[in-house]
């Protein structure tokens, strides 16, 4: 890898080693203090010829400003750091890479299926899936928390919502895992990620054709039959919707669950506080887990006119990256931001985005899944202890955990 330019801040966010460095958080703290917007180089990689660089926005106020200004900062040229051909941009997470009326039209197709009222009706199904996942490990007293609980639980929930047959779910989970953690060599190259995305889209098209012939009460049928501004979704549009809903519905929730359990294990006082009065504390604990984990580290926008942001001149065509992980540690907004504190309230984290048109549709679903799962873990497994060093993903895009062994004693008091 090589770069033709240096960062203007002395902290290079594009260096792969930065993302596994123990100085990562202090590096972001230095940027927030001294360079809230900095010019960063792009690396030449096997899947990108580098480009000329990007602006890194690392403060809470900066992320919110960019997120809420969809007229000047657009998504339609890509939300990933690296450049893709425009015909591939929409294939890679579809609706995320749309602007204006088209984005609003597409979002309206599925917004009802993610409303608070609809999501609340799913709680019995979500509870059943949580019990089924725990049934598979409860007698053993140990498991890998990621591969046996954190990943399969949201996979089961989203597959149930989409009407994906049980026989296909292992493959859907495999493709979803390859598609998201860009940069981690264990999951392959960018070409592998793009192929996984395309495979999910093709699977969705086939499932959609089946639902047109045999409708069911599931989200796939809703997509197939949806009316978007007087027109039905094309097969390609339905496929990109499906891919986004599957990958976002599985990977981000799994990462928040895994990081949340790790945080509880490392902060036993917070665990005792949570399970001492679960119904009262759970909503606050979930928000803190979401802030603490920040699964999606950044998304990109592109400036479409010359402008000034926080005193920095940005030119039309410049790429602007919003670093959500840094915004969620902003000392101006969060007291003691490096402390895991489930009593934190208010907790205006930007894990689901900084507001605006692209605020995460699945926020209510993720929150409900987490509340249900952690309660079920407490009731059925007792105290879950992490017994080995977690294996973290090596990615500047996704803050995931790949493996994390744990032990538990069903029936033992939590504390």
Steps between C-alpha positions, in 0.01 A plus 500: 500500500615853430375858530590811307394746770539544873231573753474865601459396863787262575247219560455283192164324511573312179787295640373146571712468812328804653180300534658229719721740694446559875543870415193505277268675744766748611563574133135586447500707820794701363315554174186619679705745701732634232368397157122446508516484120823372348614407151594133482682308226354197328701184474554301184363153564419187305148636438559878483753714317493749783328816388620839615385488863206590720389724785463325838224646720550372855286715732141442604387838368685448171348157440151634571554799271606285204230239566223759503611695192395265222483782245872574513635163615363220282504121524437417136868499409573232758509460876819293508839668512628353176361571157272257321349519152162673534320187381654314795428773755133415540568127502720560802234575763237644265289756684797626702641629173193693385402866533195720490161391373619158391637422843180622668289293263699185562514554875124537518463145366633337816467772763172356630663163563751668734265735686497477882144363494580222253830408666326468839277233350807292418605453863351148537689384191820667620462337841448160338818541296698606808381189685584278205853639476559449872349150491792399280768597757340501845599145600867545409591783736726656238497613138639755262278796570535648151451199276241327720295788644575851374502408130230231472243696704456804270548268204200295612291813565566668166461172308169438672384850409609455138353151470834338419472118524690332783705303248642822350585689815852370553598613151330839545695550823826404326444747215399775741817454704720520187321807365546732798844504674696656214873490560521185713696249294337204675179577312669543165560789264272780394419291193378226735285752687350632178432145380324423829283808449414389147422148620260639760332712233458202270362291785248778571389513139429128502320520833302797368389306195380221726307748718330651195357157429440406864467808725552461873483725803865600496716797412613351169137490384460860616796601284377309197151644524607849608384807315777762471344817367254316280751243379606163633863444588709348227667168570833684537355751746339224700833315505702798628236567767523141611880505512504815711235375741674165546855628551400799713249294695753232587849645531443828680273346763736205551791740556307706754395185687855365510655829610220545752568163660874569505437834671279338766762235565773762536284729717331272757364799692301600192379143455376489858329835453331384180368169625405641840214692335492378141172650380603847613867485401483303175406789268789710632739204487412427138569861400837488674587170331413658166718803572781285635505261205426732202508210249513716186809715542442738212291585199589732218326793337614706199483880496324626188595865538778709651417559866638563846458255788619592848743752351639258241464569128368194317486485122233356275579135435692449825428184697395551861509214754294516818674304775216388727733323742680826573179701525379251762807579711477879465588658834286806418187284500570199725635528854783248552446358148751218553298364792233235442209642699150357462352788703603746228190705419453670266716304262491674159725249322522490122524123462190502281620809315509868579141561398363604164377294207718193560426437869501123548164336429583204723568697819181389678555136402860496623402651834223248554724207406763612749252551784347157442829315463680640804198431721483144370872450553465612860201279569633186334880517514566703814828689494672476162875544540734565208786256548742589222629794302241606241613477138422838345437571134780686326301762311474877486135464397350250744559455872418132539613210717580173323530265795458524879491194731276509802382290793177507699322315781125475440306574813785681672426854627612786278757731650 
